Amino acid sequence: MITIKQMRYFDALAQARHFGRAAQLVHVSQPALSAQIMDLEAALGVKLVERNRSRILLTRDGEALLPRIQHILAQVAELEQASQHKHGPLSGVARIGAIPTVAPYLVPKLVPYLRAVYPRIEIELREATTDKLLLELEEGRLDAVVAALPVAGDGLSVRPLLKDRFYMAVAETSRDVLASPLTGAAIDPGRLLLLEEGHCLRDQALEVCSAARPNTVINISATSMTTLLQMVNHDLGITLVPEMALDAEVSHHRLRVVPFAPPVPAREIGLIWRRSNPDIADIDALAEAIIATTPHVENDAPVVNRDSA
């Protein structure tokens, strides 16, 4: 018999294309996830994935069945949401997406808080770039997304939550001499290390440093903030680091953190959801939980509707 659990695990595997990462997405062990996938294949009578040591690929049957399984999961989620209001806010499945430069610093504080305050909650987390998260939000596969603003999309509502100030990270032994407080014009973009294309923090870093030499080619990039700071630690360059990452990242490296001169550049982090979502109590509760677990919040902005494509 095919179960919802099996379909959820297959959907996670299709997203991650890796058994270990998929198991982390659904908070189970890798053997447990693998067993459920095999049970699903047995129930369907087809092979869904090709397995090897480094990664997995979906078979033709897997690719063909994935959209139908995702549609079923979206309908199940709508059914679950329709009954959640009987038990109060955040009393069922909460599918939350967060961008990679927010998730590692928000989630370790947010998840324990949610579980303590809302014991009926079942949390599903998804970490990806903004464009991927918004697509999954619009398709009904996520309930809310935490990302840097502004965002664009039809039928989305946005609540700004916090201002996350930027600093410049430099190796303690660096040849870069950066006066404090720092201005964008004092930064050599030829030494600036960036996240790879698709990360909004890359664009924000280029914007902050645009007053220096905007035509300089940046040809070194990384996949995560941790990787960037490792490169900075070895004096391969300098990088922009958001305030929420300081405690988790900078303390592990021999770095100098240089503040900017006023007006201090910052990114605005917000909560995004479908305007058609009827569970506004859940959205409000989630927003307040994020505020409660993020110490440098400025929560004075109104809800904003984004209708531009």
N, C-alpha and C positions, 0 to 999 in steps of 0.2 A: 504494500500500500504506500502510495506517495504521501509524504507529510509536508506541512508548511516549513518545518525545521530543515528538511532536506533541501527544499527550494531556496530558503534563505542562505544556507551554506553554499549552495551552487552559485547563487548570485554573488556572494562575497568572493568566491574563488574566481569567478569571471572578471570581477573588478581587479583583484590583486594579481591574478595570474601566477600565484605562488601559494603553496599550501600553508606555509608558516605565517605569512602576512594575512592570508584569509582567516586563519584561525584566530589571530589577534583581533581582526575586525569584529568577529562574532563572539569573542571572549570564551573560546573553548580550546582544548588541546589540539595539536595537529592530528594525532591519531583519531580522535573523536570526529573531527571534520572529515578526514579521509574515509572513515567507515560510513558516515552518512552519505557521502558522494557515491560510494560503491553501492550502497543500498538503493539510492535513487536510480543509478544505472541499471541495477537488477530489476527494479520495478518497471522501468521504461523499456527494458530490453535492448538498450543501445549504449554505446560508449559515448560519454560526454566530453572527456578530456584525454589528451595525450600526455603521458607522464614521463619526465626525465629528471635528472638530478638538479638542474639549474632553474627550470621554469616549466610551466605547463601551457599547452595550447588547447583551445577548444576544437573538438572535431566538427565536422559538418553538421552532424546531428545536434551537437552542443550549441553551435552558433544559431541553428534554426530554432531550437527550443528556448533559447535564452530570452528573447522578447516576450514570448508567451508566459514564461515563468515570472518575469518581471511585472507583467500586467496583472497576473494573479496576486502577486505580493502587494502591489499597489492597492488592489481591491480589498485584500485582507486588512491592510493598514487603515483604509477608510472605514471598514467595519469596526475595527478596534477603536478607532478614534470616536466613532459615533456613540460608543458605550462608555467612554472614559469619564464623561462629565458626571456620571452617577456617583463616582467615587472621589470627586474633587480634581483639582489640576494635577497634571503630571502623574496620573495614576495608572498609566499603561505604557505602551512602547513609545519612546521618544527617540526619533532618528535625527541625529544632529550632525551637521557637517562643519568642519573648520579648516581654514587654510593652514599650510605647513608652518608658517611663521607665527601662528597663534596657538595651534593645537598643543604642542609640547609644553607650553607654559601655562595654559588655561586648564587643560583637562585634568592634570593631577590634583588640582584644588577643587575644580567644579564637580567632578564625579562623586567624591566622598560627600560633598555638601548636599548634592541632589539626593543621594541614597539615604542620608540622615534625615533630611527634611521631608522627603517624599518617598516613604518606604515602599510604595506600590510601583514605583517607576521601574521600567526596564529600558536601559540605555543602549542604543546602537550608535556608534561613532564612525564617522567617515572623514578621513583627511585627504584633501586633494586641492588642486588649484581652483581659483574662483570660478573660472568658466565651467569646469567640470561639475563643481558643486551646484551652481545655479541651474545647469541642465538637469541634474538629478532632482533638484527642488521642483522645477517646473513639471517634470515627469511624475511627480508624486512619490519618488523614492526617498526623499528626505522631507522632514517637517520644518526644519529651520537651518539656517547657515550663519556661521560667525565668520565675517570677512571684513577686509578693509573697504571703506567707502571712498568714492561713490561706486555704485553698481548700476547696471542698466538691465532692464528686462520687463516685458509686458506683465501686468498683473501682480507685481511684487510690492510688498510693503517693507519699509525699513525703519528700524529704531536705532539711532546712534546711541552707543553705550559709553564709550570712553575715548579719551585722547591718549595716545601712546607716543611719548616723546622719543626723538632720535638722539643717539650719541654716535661718536666716531670711535672705533676700536683700533688701537695701534699696538704693535708689539713693544714691550718694555725696552728692548734693545734696538728699536727701529731707527733707521736713518731719516725717517720723516719727522720733521720738527713742526708740530702743530700747536699754535698758540691757543690758550684757553682764556675766554670763550672763543669758539671757532666760528668762522664764517665760511660760506660756500665758496667764495672766491679764493680762499687760502688752500683749497684742496686740489691736489694734482690728480685729475681723473685717470691718468696713465697708471696710477698706483691703486686705483679703486677696484676692489673685488666685488663681484655681483653674483646674485643668484641667477640660475639659468632662465632663459626665456619662458614666459608663462607665469612667473611669480610677480605679484604686484609690487613686492618690496624692491625688485629690480628697477621698475619704473620710478618708484618713489626716490630711490637713491640717485638716479640720474637727474631727477628734477631738483633735488636738494643741491646737487653739485653742478648744475647747469651754468652757474655764473662763472665757473672757472674756464675750462676749455672744451666747449661742447662738441667740437669736431674730433676730439681724441678718440681713437678706436679702443674699445674695451674688449679684450679677447680672452680674459680669464673669468670663468664663472663656475658656480658650484650648485649642487642639488639641495643643500640644506644650510641652515644657519650654523650648525655644528661644524660642517665642513669648511665654511667660510672662516670661522674663527680659528680653526686649526691652521689654515693657510696664513692668517694674520699672525698667529703665534710664532710661525716660522719666518716671519718678516717677508712674506711674499707680496704684501700690499696692506691696504687698510680697507675697512668696511663699515658700513652703516649698521648699527645694531639698535633695535627697539628696546625701550625701557623694560618691557615685560620679560625680555630675555636675559637681562643682566644677571639676576641671581642664579639662574640655572646654568648659564653658559660662561660668563666671564670669569667666575671664580675658579674655573678649572684650567685657566690659561694664564700665562704671564703677559698681561695686557695692560695698557693704559686706556682709560675711557675718558674721552675728551668731550665736554658739553659744548653745545652751540650757543652763540650769542642770540639774544632776543631779536626778532621773534623766533622762538625755538621751533624748528621744524618738527612736525608730528604727523602721525597717521590717525585717522578716525576709524575705530572698530565699531561695527554695528551688527545687529541681528536682522536677518532677512527671512521673510516667509511669504507664502502665497496669500494674496489678499482674499482669495476664496476660502481659505482655511477657516472653518467655524470655531476652532478651539483657541480663541484669543486668550482665554484664561491660562492655557498652557504656555503660550508665547510670553505673556506677561510674567508668569512665574519663572520661566527660563531666563528672561532678561534680568529679573531681579536677582536670580541666583548668580549670574555672571557678574553683576555689579558687586554683590556681596563678597565674591571670592577674588576680586581684582582691586587692589588697594588704591590705585591712582586713577579712579574713575571720575569723569566729569559728566554727570548724567542730567544735563539740563536742556537737551535738545528734544523737539517734538518728533512724533512719528511722521515719516515722510513717505509718500507714495511715489514709486518710480514707474512711469509708464513708457519711457522712451526705450526703443529697441537697442 
